[in-house]
Amino acid sequence: MKRVHVAAAVIRGQDGRILIARRADTQHQGGLWEFPGGKVEDGEAVELALARELNEELGIVVTSARPLIKVRHDYPDKQVLLDVWEVSSFTGEPHGAEGQPLAWVTARELPNYDFPEANKPIVAAASLPGEYLITPDGLEIGPLLRGMQKAIAGGIKLIQLRAPNMYDPQYRDLAVDAVGLCAGKAQLMLKGPLEWLGDFPAAGWHLTSTQLRKYASSGRPFPEERWLAASCHNAEELALAEQMGVDFVTLSPVQETQTHPEAQPLGWEQAGQLVDGFNKPVFLLGGVSAEDRQRAWGIGAQGVAGIRAFWPEV
């Protein structure tokens, strides 16, 4: 069965809301909501196919777009490759040129709509930022919380509270403060034993690769309403993350790092190959900075993750 290549768009309005469309009842996966787009013709460049489809379906002209994520999905009756781009600017007023209902929704509202199964990773990618801040080791609680506060004020929306040198009770106390600090402003990802999950319902969880190997066969440890992430370093761990149903991963190290000088870097080419074969958002980590975000997007990653790259001077 030939895989159908589809160009799809996460279209953002000036207020940050996202445009979705309802599929006609007569279509494949009819009646469900989708991200607008359509089939890429043989030999057609994806960007041109996307521009053509959005003009035909919505009456808009794309003026700025970038790759967001590629998703391969096998339905019982159809195999698709969704080549998803983020459209950040366009001209014209979007309307359902083919009679399809449209809705402008916030990223937070996306899970309230029924999408085809293949669209689930796109919902995650549309909801995640391009930067993932990981807190540095060795800081006292005061400077750590002040740094997080400053980072949030500077626009950081996703934070992993990583404090490997703290004793468990210290980390748990810190986590309570961090949850309060992030409430309504940023998504906090905690680390630690899965036994703690019930104590921090507002936080997401970032699994170590050791935890991933241990728990992947048991499936997702909590419902889809909470963010679940994992640290991955190779194709085997990415496959386990897929099996477990995580929402996103970090892939590292892309380049040599001061924190893990012994780790063999993947390099950009191999990182790109691993991202291309994975159906979830990927943050590249290790020797990358905010300046590498564009390059990360170019190989299909969600963005970049880092400690020094995003940690503010306090």
Secondary structure, 3 states (H helix, E strand, C coil): CCCEEEEEEEEECCCCCEEEEECCCCCCCCCCEECCEEECCCCCCHHHHHHHHHHHHHCCEEEEEEEEEEEEEEECCEEEEEEEEEEEEEECCCCCCCCCCEEEECHHHHHHCCCCHHHHHHHHHHHCCCEEEECCCCCCHHHHHHHHHHHHHCCCCEEECCCCCCCHHHHHHHHHHHHHHHCCCCEEEECCCHHHHHHCCCCEEEECHHHHHHHHHHCCCCCCCCCEEEEECCHHHHHHHHHHCCCEEEECCCCCCCCCCCCCCCHHHHHHHHHHCCCCCEEEECCCCHHHHHHHHHCCCCEEEECCCCCCCC
